[in-house]
Amino acid sequence: MANQDRPDDLERRRRDLETALASKMPDKPDGSAGKAQGGMAGFGNALRLSSEFIAGVAVGAGLGWFIDRMAGTSPWGLIIFLLLGFGAGVLNVLRSAGQIAEFGAKPPAGGKGSDRK
């Protein structure tokens, strides 16, 4: 099998991959500073994410209820817009958590799209 990788080549590729991943990961604090603030920051982040989700669902339900009242299509407007609000809430949480890119954001340069999150 002439196409097999040699062990030294694999080791070099592994090191290159570790370096590339380390450069893309955010710097982690050394653990000695900010232990008490880390808990409060996590709580604040959880509160922000949950409020974004609840806001999406509430706005969807409110729009659905309003459309049902104006158009007389009860309960279909509420059902449809409640589901759309749920989807919007999940999308907002994923964007805030940094799991997906913002709408219209350009992909990182230097690749064929393989560097996407």
Secondary structure, 3 states (H helix, E strand, C coil): CCCCCCHHHHHHHHHHHHHHHHHHCCCCCCCCCCHHHHHHHHHHHHHHHHHHHHHHHHHHHHHHHHHHHHHCCCCHHHHHHHHHHHHHHHHHHHHHHCCCCCCCCCCCCCCCCCCCC
